[in-house]
Amino acid sequence: MEKLLTLKETAKILRVSERTIMRYLKSGKLKASKAGQWRIGQNDLKKFLEKHSNVKKNKKRKLI
């Protein structure tokens, strides 16, 4: 079973405010479900990070 994270936990992981997490939810950038309070699945968070990461993935890195 997938672990579900609260807004606070997700904000801590991403190092942003809970308000920013709510903005991501409202804009559709991050998926969540509401059962009393918002819950973000770990898989949804992982997909969000893969899609919105500012780090480019290189298969090979050259060493100087």
Secondary structure by P-SEA (a helix, b strand, c coil): cbbbbcaaaaaaaacccaaaaaaaaaacccccccccbbbbbaaaaaaaaaacccbbbbcccccc
